[in-house]
Amino acid sequence: MTDWSAALISPDQDFDGAPLLRREFELEPGHGDVATATLHATAHGVFEAWLNGRPVSEDVLSPGWSAYEWRLRYRSYDVTALLQPTSVLGFALGNGWFRGRLGWKGGRNYYGSELGALAQLEITFADGHVQRVVTDQEWTAGPSAVLANDLYDGQRIDARRYSDAWLQAGFRDDLWTGVHPGDFDLGTLTPYIGPPVRRQAELEPLQIWTSPAGRTLVDFGQNLVGWVKVRVSGPAGTEVTLRHAEVLEHDELGVRPLRSAQATDRFILSGGDDVFEPSFTFHGFRYVEVDGWPGELAKGALTAVVVSSELQRIGEFACSDDLLNQLHQNAVWGTVGNFLDVPTDCPQRDERLGWTGDIAAFAPSAAFLFDVDGFLRDWLRDLAAEQQAADGMVASVIPDVLKYVNKDDSQPSSFPEHDATAVWSDAAVWVPWALWQAYGDRVVLEDQFDSMAAHVRRVQTLLSPTGLWDTGFQYGDWLDPAAPPDRPGLAKADSGVVATACLYRSASIVAEAAALLGRSEDQTQFEELAASTRKAFDQHYVSDDGRITSDAVTVYSLAIAFGLLDDPVRFLAGDRLAELVAEGGYRIQTGFAGTPFVTDALTITGHLDDAYRLLLERECPSWLYPVTMGATTVWERWDSMLPDGTINPGQMTSFNHYALGAVVDWMHRTLGGLAPLEPGYAKVLVAPQPGGGITWARTALQTRHGRVAVSWSSEGPDGLQVEVELPDGVSALVRLPNGTEHEVGAGRHQLSAAGAAA
């Protein structure tokens, strides 16, 4: 940990909300060469830092968004190679999450009204002497080329104001002013656990054309998150405008889903060759509308820059069905776009919040696609901090800016005040458990156990005398496709059934975590709660013939997948689930609560063919309907775009939401046949269950123990052939569809459905 002597400093003038800060210094003489130099830095707002005119890192939008009241993260950079005898350390600040707009009411400044930087440069010389250059009142502040910046609304840059002279020694300018220290608790500083946000890729335009209304439109071919880098030459003072959106509607830019977010960047030309990169904002977009361009717009003038937290891709999947491959790719892109420092619901409209329900549903899928261990453990620290301040209640979003937004009287609140809610608040339990299962590192359970337990104990206080969680506000099976566009919580599934089932799952998980950690008293307490919840569920919601209250696909899916039913009732419920799925024409009938579990519930109860028919359905609502409509990310609604090409009339319509893509977890485990038999894949279950006319599949994962891969094919004359690849120290149980099982060790193995190993 850093021993801080720096102060958080703010400029005496705001300078259009994008001030520059600089400090010139000399290396102290008489101590020999510099051995190491480390810069520790953070900000209120977002920052970019330079030493002697060179960036100290490739990070953007640092320090991201955390529960600032309790946690302000800093990052440390090795800057040894950048030092000179006389050096200049400089920072550029932007509003970011700290002071920019947050939420759908148009409010800002929820965390503070002043931007500021906090930095400590520690220079260690050959003789062991340490020189510290810290943010204090010796710094100066001045204007940048940025005239406006906001995450929702975009950035305005005037190239006529651009200069890098402020990063050079000897710089003087009458426009520059002093700084002052802010009121800041150094005790809230904490190093990052998760990765930085960085540029990930660049995409060139696929097409540039003129719309029926005479607008210049650009298609980058992929719904992505980031910004557009612009190279342009034109008369000084010319203003070029780029507006971003995910889709087209009636052959024009479809901006209504953005709600109040402007998602617009504006660039004022210097008269020379200008390059603009608006790195104090980000947009969710595939299409850009360009206005004011001088002359003809060429493809090489625009580059889409993909921005995300730096995540390592570890999971792979492919099969013989191209639409399923695209669905899987859509889930990958949805993760990249929404894992931008916080696991957000969507990256484009006036929201972009860390909704707990979305990640509760998607965590197992995310943990396979990417190494999200550090990313989500960092976020879970914020969850625990917010939860502790709320007496154990886990909020709907983390960081919980809604506690401020809902008190903003400028507009009525969109959601009622509420306590813990099923699925959403269950993220406190489900997310760390998903990380434990995926990576096998008990530290996440040790770190989060108190939070996990506090959530379940909070819910226990909300139960009715029946032992059911049937009180208070619930999101329920959010975005059931049968719900009206303007009432997404009006689901078929009874919200009490959903909530009580979720409590049982959470209590069972916490009991198991307690056992792993040797917390016997906690284990007993949560086992008893799980047992009483299961008994109440069975008594009040389940009939002898396997019918469950509200008789909806989601309630059967949860009861079966969570283990709430004993045989033979479980199989009766499975038969009823299959009947409902068939009666619905194998179209989706689930929302956020049921979607991650419906294919598992069908599979568990012997209805694999129905699970495949559900997965492969192409008509709306279905997983593949958006793919047939050209989607390159997972949509928020099953019908975010209607079959006639118009956008869903609801006010909550995103085209980049990963939650409903949680089916890829089932695709990895059941279609691909790769699952952990022990946490972290110390032992692997290889159990492909082909169906749906799919003739081959390949699945691979870079585990903590090495690469594990499974491939199978039914295209040859000898029936199903399975190939397994395991690293040293890892064994697998191979369970073939014919019922045979085989134990195999490290190396490459080929097996047939007839059971003969080769």
HUFENQUI-V88178 format. One record per residue. N is the residue number from 1. RES is the residue in one small letter. NEAR is the number of other C-alpha atoms within 8 Angstrom. Layout:
{{N/RES/NEAR} {N/RES/NEAR}}
//
This chain:
{{1/m/3} {2/t/3} {3/d/4} {4/w/6} {5/s/6} {6/a/10} {7/a/12} {8/l/15} {9/i/14} {10/s/12} {11/p/16} {12/d/9} {13/q/7} {14/d/10} {15/f/9} {16/d/9} {17/g/12} {18/a/16} {19/p/15} {20/l/12} {21/l/12} {22/r/13} {23/r/10} {24/e/9} {25/f/8} {26/e/7} {27/l/9} {28/e/6} {29/p/5} {30/g/4} {31/h/10} {32/g/8} {33/d/6} {34/v/10} {35/a/9} {36/t/10} {37/a/13} {38/t/12} {39/l/12} {40/h/11} {41/a/11} {42/t/14} {43/a/14} {44/h/10} {45/g/14} {46/v/16} {47/f/15} {48/e/12} {49/a/11} {50/w/12} {51/l/15} {52/n/12} {53/g/9} {54/r/7} {55/p/9} {56/v/10} {57/s/6} {58/e/7} {59/d/10} {60/v/11} {61/l/12} {62/s/12} {63/p/13} {64/g/11} {65/w/10} {66/s/10} {67/a/13} {68/y/10} {69/e/7} {70/w/7} {71/r/11} {72/l/13} {73/r/11} {74/y/12} {75/r/10} {76/s/8} {77/y/9} {78/d/9} {79/v/12} {80/t/10} {81/a/4} {82/l/8} {83/l/10} {84/q/7} {85/p/6} {86/t/9} {87/s/14} {88/v/14} {89/l/12} {90/g/13} {91/f/12} {92/a/12} {93/l/16} {94/g/13} {95/n/15} {96/g/14} {97/w/12} {98/f/14} {99/r/16} {100/g/11} {101/r/12} {102/l/13} {103/g/13} {104/w/8} {105/k/9} {106/g/9} {107/g/11} {108/r/8} {109/n/10} {110/y/11} {111/y/8} {112/g/8} {113/s/7} {114/e/8} {115/l/16} {116/g/13} {117/a/15} {118/l/13} {119/a/13} {120/q/14} {121/l/11} {122/e/11} {123/i/12} {124/t/12} {125/f/13} {126/a/10} {127/d/6} {128/g/7} {129/h/8} {130/v/8} {131/q/9} {132/r/8} {133/v/8} {134/v/11} {135/t/14} {136/d/12} {137/q/10} {138/e/8} {139/w/11} {140/t/13} {141/a/15} {142/g/13} {143/p/11} {144/s/12} {145/a/10} {146/v/11} {147/l/12} {148/a/11} {149/n/15} {150/d/13} {151/l/13} {152/y/14} {153/d/12} {154/g/18} {155/q/15} {156/r/13} {157/i/13} {158/d/13} {159/a/11} {160/r/10} {161/r/7} {162/y/8} {163/s/5} {164/d/7} {165/a/6} {166/w/10} {167/l/14} {168/q/11} {169/a/9} {170/g/4} {171/f/8} {172/r/6} {173/d/5} {174/d/5} {175/l/6} {176/w/10} {177/t/11} {178/g/11} {179/v/14} {180/h/10} {181/p/10} {182/g/9} {183/d/5} {184/f/6} {185/d/6} {186/l/6} {187/g/4} {188/t/10} {189/l/10} {190/t/8} {191/p/8} {192/y/9} {193/i/8} {194/g/10} {195/p/11} {196/p/10} {197/v/15} {198/r/11} {199/r/11} {200/q/9} {201/a/7} {202/e/8} {203/l/9} {204/e/10} {205/p/13} {206/l/8} {207/q/8} {208/i/10} {209/w/7} {210/t/9} {211/s/10} {212/p/7} {213/a/6} {214/g/6} {215/r/11} {216/t/11} {217/l/13} {218/v/13} {219/d/11} {220/f/13} {221/g/7} {222/q/6} {223/n/13} {224/l/10} {225/v/16} {226/g/13} {227/w/14} {228/v/10} {229/k/12} {230/v/11} {231/r/10} {232/v/9} {233/s/10} {234/g/11} {235/p/10} {236/a/10} {237/g/9} {238/t/10} {239/e/10} {240/v/12} {241/t/13} {242/l/11} {243/r/11} {244/h/15} {245/a/16} {246/e/11} {247/v/11} {248/l/10} {249/e/10} {250/h/6} {251/d/7} {252/e/10} {253/l/13} {254/g/11} {255/v/9} {256/r/5} {257/p/10} {258/l/12} {259/r/9} {260/s/8} {261/a/10} {262/q/9} {263/a/13} {264/t/11} {265/d/12} {266/r/12} {267/f/12} {268/i/14} {269/l/18} {270/s/13} {271/g/10} {272/g/9} {273/d/9} {274/d/12} {275/v/8} {276/f/9} {277/e/8} {278/p/14} {279/s/8} {280/f/14} {281/t/15} {282/f/13} {283/h/14} {284/g/15} {285/f/13} {286/r/14} {287/y/14} {288/v/13} {289/e/13} {290/v/13} {291/d/9} {292/g/8} {293/w/10} {294/p/9} {295/g/4} {296/e/5} {297/l/7} {298/a/6} {299/k/9} {300/g/6} {301/a/9} {302/l/12} {303/t/12} {304/a/13} {305/v/14} {306/v/13} {307/v/15} {308/s/17} {309/s/12} {310/e/9} {311/l/9} {312/q/7} {313/r/7} {314/i/11} {315/g/11} {316/e/9} {317/f/12} {318/a/8} {319/c/12} {320/s/8} {321/d/7} {322/d/7} {323/l/9} {324/l/10} {325/n/11} {326/q/10} {327/l/14} {328/h/11} {329/q/10} {330/n/12} {331/a/13} {332/v/10} {333/w/12} {334/g/13} {335/t/10} {336/v/11} {337/g/14} {338/n/17} {339/f/11} {340/l/12} {341/d/12} {342/v/11} {343/p/13} {344/t/13} {345/d/13} {346/c/12} {347/p/13} {348/q/15} {349/r/13} {350/d/13} {351/e/10} {352/r/11} {353/l/13} {354/g/11} {355/w/13} {356/t/14} {357/g/13} {358/d/13} {359/i/12} {360/a/13} {361/a/13} {362/f/14} {363/a/12} {364/p/13} {365/s/11} {366/a/11} {367/a/13} {368/f/12} {369/l/11} {370/f/11} {371/d/12} {372/v/10} {373/d/10} {374/g/10} {375/f/11} {376/l/11} {377/r/12} {378/d/11} {379/w/12} {380/l/11} {381/r/9} {382/d/13} {383/l/12} {384/a/11} {385/a/10} {386/e/14} {387/q/13} {388/q/10} {389/a/7} {390/a/8} {391/d/6} {392/g/12} {393/m/13} {394/v/14} {395/a/13} {396/s/11} {397/v/11} {398/i/15} {399/p/12} {400/d/10} {401/v/11} {402/l/8} {403/k/7} {404/y/8} {405/v/12} {406/n/9} {407/k/6} {408/d/9} {409/d/6} {410/s/5} {411/q/6} {412/p/6} {413/s/6} {414/s/4} {415/f/4} {416/p/6} {417/e/4} {418/h/7} {419/d/8} {420/a/12} {421/t/13} {422/a/13} {423/v/13} {424/w/15} {425/s/15} {426/d/16} {427/a/12} {428/a/15} {429/v/13} {430/w/12} {431/v/13} {432/p/13} {433/w/10} {434/a/11} {435/l/15} {436/w/14} {437/q/11} {438/a/13} {439/y/12} {440/g/12} {441/d/8} {442/r/7} {443/v/6} {444/v/11} {445/l/12} {446/e/8} {447/d/7} {448/q/13} {449/f/11} {450/d/7} {451/s/13} {452/m/11} {453/a/9} {454/a/10} {455/h/16} {456/v/11} {457/r/9} {458/r/11} {459/v/11} {460/q/7} {461/t/6} {462/l/8} {463/l/12} {464/s/9} {465/p/5} {466/t/6} {467/g/9} {468/l/12} {469/w/13} {470/d/11} {471/t/8} {472/g/6} {473/f/8} {474/q/8} {475/y/9} {476/g/13} {477/d/17} {478/w/12} {479/l/14} {480/d/15} {481/p/13} {482/a/8} {483/a/12} {484/p/8} {485/p/9} {486/d/7} {487/r/7} {488/p/11} {489/g/11} {490/l/10} {491/a/14} {492/k/10} {493/a/14} {494/d/11} {495/s/11} {496/g/10} {497/v/14} {498/v/16} {499/a/15} {500/t/13} {501/a/14} {502/c/12} {503/l/15} {504/y/15} {505/r/10} {506/s/12} {507/a/13} {508/s/11} {509/i/11} {510/v/14} {511/a/14} {512/e/9} {513/a/11} {514/a/13} {515/a/10} {516/l/7} {517/l/8} {518/g/6} {519/r/9} {520/s/8} {521/e/6} {522/d/9} {523/q/14} {524/t/9} {525/q/9} {526/f/12} {527/e/11} {528/e/8} {529/l/10} {530/a/13} {531/a/9} {532/s/9} {533/t/13} {534/r/11} {535/k/8} {536/a/12} {537/f/14} {538/d/11} {539/q/7} {540/h/6} {541/y/10} {542/v/11} {543/s/8} {544/d/6} {545/d/7} {546/g/12} {547/r/11} {548/i/12} {549/t/10} {550/s/8} {551/d/9} {552/a/12} {553/v/14} {554/t/16} {555/v/16} {556/y/14} {557/s/15} {558/l/15} {559/a/11} {560/i/14} {561/a/12} {562/f/9} {563/g/7} {564/l/12} {565/l/9} {566/d/7} {567/d/6} {568/p/6} {569/v/11} {570/r/12} {571/f/10} {572/l/11} {573/a/14} {574/g/15} {575/d/10} {576/r/10} {577/l/13} {578/a/11} {579/e/8} {580/l/10} {581/v/15} {582/a/9} {583/e/7} {584/g/9} {585/g/6} {586/y/11} {587/r/12} {588/i/12} {589/q/12} {590/t/14} {591/g/14} {592/f/15} {593/a/14} {594/g/14} {595/t/13} {596/p/12} {597/f/12} {598/v/15} {599/t/14} {600/d/11} {601/a/14} {602/l/16} {603/t/10} {604/i/9} {605/t/10} {606/g/7} {607/h/12} {608/l/9} {609/d/8} {610/d/12} {611/a/13} {612/y/11} {613/r/10} {614/l/13} {615/l/10} {616/l/10} {617/e/12} {618/r/10} {619/e/8} {620/c/10} {621/p/12} {622/s/14} {623/w/14} {624/l/14} {625/y/13} {626/p/14} {627/v/12} {628/t/9} {629/m/7} {630/g/6} {631/a/11} {632/t/11} {633/t/16} {634/v/17} {635/w/15} {636/e/13} {637/r/9} {638/w/12} {639/d/11} {640/s/12} {641/m/9} {642/l/9} {643/p/7} {644/d/4} {645/g/8} {646/t/9} {647/i/10} {648/n/10} {649/p/5} {650/g/7} {651/q/8} {652/m/6} {653/t/11} {654/s/13} {655/f/12} {656/n/15} {657/h/14} {658/y/17} {659/a/13} {660/l/14} {661/g/12} {662/a/14} {663/v/12} {664/v/10} {665/d/10} {666/w/11} {667/m/9} {668/h/13} {669/r/12} {670/t/12} {671/l/12} {672/g/15} {673/g/14} {674/l/16} {675/a/11} {676/p/13} {677/l/11} {678/e/10} {679/p/12} {680/g/14} {681/y/16} {682/a/13} {683/k/13} {684/v/14} {685/l/13} {686/v/13} {687/a/13} {688/p/14} {689/q/10} {690/p/9} {691/g/9} {692/g/8} {693/g/5} {694/i/10} {695/t/10} {696/w/11} {697/a/14} {698/r/13} {699/t/15} {700/a/12} {701/l/11} {702/q/10} {703/t/11} {704/r/7} {705/h/11} {706/g/9} {707/r/11} {708/v/12} {709/a/12} {710/v/15} {711/s/12} {712/w/12} {713/s/12} {714/s/10} {715/e/8} {716/g/7} {717/p/4} {718/d/7} {719/g/10} {720/l/11} {721/q/12} {722/v/12} {723/e/11} {724/v/13} {725/e/12} {726/l/15} {727/p/11} {728/d/9} {729/g/8} {730/v/13} {731/s/12} {732/a/13} {733/l/13} {734/v/11} {735/r/12} {736/l/12} {737/p/9} {738/n/7} {739/g/6} {740/t/9} {741/e/9} {742/h/7} {743/e/8} {744/v/9} {745/g/10} {746/a/11} {747/g/9} {748/r/8} {749/h/10} {750/q/10} {751/l/11} {752/s/12} {753/a/13} {754/a/5} {755/g/10} {756/a/7} {757/a/7} {758/a/5}}
//
